[in-house]
């Protein structure tokens, strides 16, 4: 049996393709993505909601941990409302749930959880993107992690955003990386740049957004008078095909309509902890109803 909390994760007679590796049997599209990703160190899961991207990501990391001889420090960024759900999924799909640390609260509380967690032997830290904007936390995270997961990675599509810039700085020293989203491109194909800059350090699309834009796009309004000019960036001919070639060397896509082995829809209630501000508003509204 695998022992993911030790340096030996596999019995020497067990292969990684053995179905006994998985605590919950992956669906066909999940297994295909896992097989494609486990031989790489940088991978994107473009999975629609309901197709199991979190479980797929966890099993990819289990393979990476196995190949590395043990669980290495990993930081996960996700929306705040699903931090607890990520922790539960580690419990469900691995044997290292006890190594997970949720990082929430004020800046000082988050910093303490990072420091105390690492000192106590925690390996997998789950937090939201706002932690990147907390100066002491960001400074402390530098050089501490060997694994990175960016859930809902379209949230870092803006190359000018402070959290995107900080995540790029953090990611450049990390070897194993995953980005996850069902909507990698929301407004324009340019949305892919920052996500892949975090993922592979510029191997696919370069390190400079301005060079990327000049290479793959043109300004349709370039001939307008300067006084009334506003840019309208359009893809150059052949860009879609070229992007697909670059992206899907290290990415897998899953759409619910194409996943024939998905189970029937199950409605599930997930408890979400309210923030202090939300709790105050809830209490105030509740008082109006009882008064």
C-alpha positions in Angstrom: 0.0 0.0 0.0 1.2 3.5 -0.7 2.3 5.6 2.3 2.2 9.1 1.1 3.4 10.7 4.3 6.7 8.8 4.2 9.6 8.8 1.7 8.4 5.4 0.4 5.1 5.9 -1.3 4.8 2.6 -3.1 5.4 -1.0 -2.4 8.2 -2.0 -4.8 5.9 -4.5 -6.5 3.2 -2.0 -7.2 3.2 0.1 -10.4 1.7 3.5 -10.8 -0.8 2.3 -13.4 -2.2 -0.2 -10.9 -5.8 0.7 -10.1 -5.0 0.3 -6.4 -3.2 3.6 -6.6 -6.5 5.5 -6.6 -8.7 5.7 -3.5 -11.6 6.8 -5.7 -11.6 5.4 -9.2 -11.1 8.2 -11.7 -13.5 8.8 -14.6 -12.1 8.1 -18.0 -11.4 11.8 -18.8 -9.7 12.2 -15.5 -7.5 9.2 -15.9 -6.5 10.3 -19.4 -5.4 13.7 -18.0 -3.6 12.1 -15.1 -1.6 9.8 -17.5 -0.7 12.8 -19.7 0.3 15.0 -16.8 2.2 12.6 -14.5 5.2 12.5 -16.9 5.5 16.3 -16.9 6.0 18.9 -14.2 3.8 21.7 -15.6 0.2 21.0 -16.6 -3.2 22.8 -17.1 -6.6 21.3 -16.5 -9.3 23.1 -18.5 -12.2 21.2 -16.9 -15.7 22.5 -16.8 -17.5 22.6 -13.4 -18.6 19.2 -12.4 -16.0 17.2 -14.3 -13.7 16.7 -11.3 -10.7 18.9 -11.8 -9.8 19.0 -8.1 -9.7 15.3 -7.7 -7.7 15.1 -11.0 -5.2 17.6 -9.7 -4.8 15.8 -6.4 -4.1 12.5 -8.1 -1.5 14.2 -10.5 0.3 15.5 -7.4 0.2 12.0 -5.8 2.1 10.7 -8.8 4.5 13.6 -8.6 5.0 13.0 -4.8 5.6 9.3 -5.6 8.2 10.1 -8.2 9.9 12.6 -5.9 10.1 10.1 -3.0 7.8 12.0 -0.7 5.3 14.8 -0.2 7.1 18.1 -0.9 5.8 21.6 0.3 2.9 22.6 -2.0 0.9 25.8 -2.0 -2.7 26.0 -3.4 -4.4 29.2 -4.3 -8.2 29.1 -4.8 -11.3 31.2 -4.1 -11.9 31.6 -0.4 -15.2 29.8 -0.3 -13.7 26.5 -1.5 -10.6 26.3 0.8 -12.4 23.9 3.1 -13.6 21.9 0.1 -10.1 21.5 -1.2 -9.0 20.2 2.2 -11.9 17.7 2.2 -10.9 16.5 -1.3 -7.4 15.7 0.0 -9.0 13.6 2.7 -11.1 11.8 0.2 -8.5 11.2 -2.6 -5.3 10.7 -0.7 -3.8 9.5 2.5 -2.1 12.8 3.4 -5.1 14.8 4.6 -3.3 15.2 7.9 -0.5 17.1 6.1 -3.0 19.8 4.9 -3.1 23.3 6.5 -5.8 25.8 5.7 -4.5 29.3 5.6 -7.2 31.9 6.4 -7.8 34.9 8.6 -6.0 38.1 9.1 -2.5 38.7 7.6 -0.8 37.9 11.0 -3.0 34.8 11.4 -2.1 33.5 7.9 1.6 34.2 8.5 1.4 32.2 11.7 -0.3 29.3 10.0 2.3 29.2 7.3 5.2 29.3 9.8 3.7 27.0 12.4 2.4 24.6 9.8 5.8 24.2 8.1 7.5 23.8 11.5 4.9 21.1 12.5 5.5 19.1 9.3 2.5 20.2 7.3 3.2 20.0 3.6 0.1 21.2 1.7 -1.1 24.7 2.3 -4.5 26.0 0.9 -5.2 29.7 0.8 -6.8 32.3 -1.4 -5.1 34.7 -3.8 -5.4 37.7 -1.4 -2.6 36.1 0.7 -0.2 37.2 -2.1 -1.1 40.8 -1.3 -0.2 40.5 2.4 3.4 41.7 2.5 4.7 39.5 5.4 3.0 36.4 3.9 4.3 37.0 0.4 7.9 37.6 1.7 7.7 34.4 3.8 6.5 32.2 1.0 9.5 32.9 -1.2 11.5 29.8 -1.7 9.4 27.7 0.7 7.4 25.6 -1.9 8.2 23.1 -4.5 4.6 22.6 -5.7 2.0 25.1 -6.8 -1.7 24.8 -7.8 -3.7 27.8 -9.1 -7.4 27.0 -9.0 -9.7 29.2 -11.1 -6.6 30.4 -12.8 -8.6 32.9 -15.0 -8.4 35.1 -11.9 -4.7 35.8 -12.8 -5.4 36.6 -16.4 -4.5 40.2 -16.0 -0.7 40.8 -16.4 -0.9 44.2 -14.8 -2.6 42.9 -11.6 -0.4 43.0 -8.5 -1.3 39.5 -7.4 -0.5 38.2 -10.9 3.0 39.8 -10.8 3.6 38.4 -7.3 2.4 34.9 -8.3 4.8 35.0 -11.3 7.7 35.8 -8.9 6.7 33.0 -6.6 6.1 30.5 -9.3 9.5 31.0 -11.0 11.3 29.1 -8.3 8.7 26.2 -8.2 9.2 23.1 -10.3 5.8 21.3 -10.1 2.8 23.4 -11.2 -0.8 23.0 -12.1 -3.4 25.6 -13.3 -7.1 24.8 -13.2 -10.0 26.5 -14.8 -13.1 25.8 -16.9 -12.7 29.2 -18.6 -9.1 30.0 -19.5 -10.2 32.6 -22.0 -13.0 34.9 -20.8 -12.7 38.0 -23.1 -9.7 37.6 -25.5 -7.1 34.9 -26.4 -4.6 37.3 -24.6 -6.1 36.0 -21.3 -3.9 32.9 -21.7 -0.6 34.7 -21.4 -0.4 35.3 -17.6 -1.8 31.9 -16.8 0.9 30.2 -18.8 3.6 32.6 -17.6 2.8 31.3 -14.1 2.6 27.7 -15.3 5.8 27.3 -17.3 7.9 30.5 -16.8 7.5 31.7 -20.3 8.4 28.5 -22.2 5.2 28.6 -24.3 4.4 32.3 -24.8 7.5 34.1 -23.6 8.1 36.2 -20.5 7.0 39.6 -21.9 3.3 40.3 -22.4 4.1 43.2 -24.8 6.2 40.9 -27.0 3.5 38.3 -26.8 0.9 40.8 -27.9 3.0 42.2 -30.7 3.8 38.7 -32.0 0.3 37.2 -32.0 -2.1 40.2 -32.3 -2.5 43.4 -34.3 -4.4 46.7 -33.5 -7.3 46.9 -35.9 -7.5 50.7 -35.1 -3.8 51.4 -35.6 -4.6 53.9 -38.4 -6.9 56.1 -36.4 -5.9 59.6 -35.5 -4.0 59.8 -32.2 -6.7 62.1 -30.7 -9.4 59.5 -31.2 -7.5 56.2 -31.2 -8.4 53.3 -29.0 -6.8 50.0 -29.5 -8.7 47.0 -30.8 -6.4 44.0 -30.5 -7.3 41.1 -32.9 -5.5 37.7 -33.3 -3.3 37.5 -36.3 -4.2 34.8 -38.9 -3.3 31.3 -37.7 -3.1 32.3 -34.0 -5.9 29.9 -32.9 -4.1 26.9 -34.4 -0.7 28.0 -33.0 -2.2 28.6 -29.5 -3.8 25.1 -29.5 -0.5 23.5 -30.5 1.3 25.2 -27.7 -1.4 24.9 -25.0 -2.3 21.3 -25.5 1.3 20.0 -25.2 0.7 20.5 -21.5 -3.0 20.7 -21.0 -6.2 18.6 -21.0 -9.8 19.8 -21.6 -13.0 18.3 -20.3 -16.5 19.4 -21.1 -19.5 17.8 -19.4 -21.1 17.1 -22.7 -18.2 15.0 -23.8 -17.8 13.0 -20.5 -20.0 10.0 -21.2 -19.2 8.2 -17.9 -20.1 11.1 -15.5 -22.7 9.9 -12.9 -26.2 11.4 -12.7 -26.4 14.9 -11.2 -26.0 14.8 -7.4 -27.1 17.8 -5.4 -24.8 18.3 -2.4 -24.9 20.9 0.4 -21.4 22.2 1.2 -20.9 24.1 4.4 -19.0 27.4 3.9 -17.7 29.4 6.8 -18.7 33.0 6.8 -16.2 35.8 7.2 -16.5 38.1 10.2 -18.0 40.8 8.0 -20.5 38.4 6.5 -21.4 37.1 10.0 -22.1 40.7 11.2 -24.4 41.4 8.3 -26.2 38.1 8.7 -26.7 38.8 12.4 -28.0 42.3 11.7 -30.5 41.0 9.1 -31.6 38.1 11.4 -32.3 40.6 14.2 -34.6 42.6 11.9 -36.8 39.4 11.5 -37.0 38.6 15.2 -37.6 42.2 16.4 
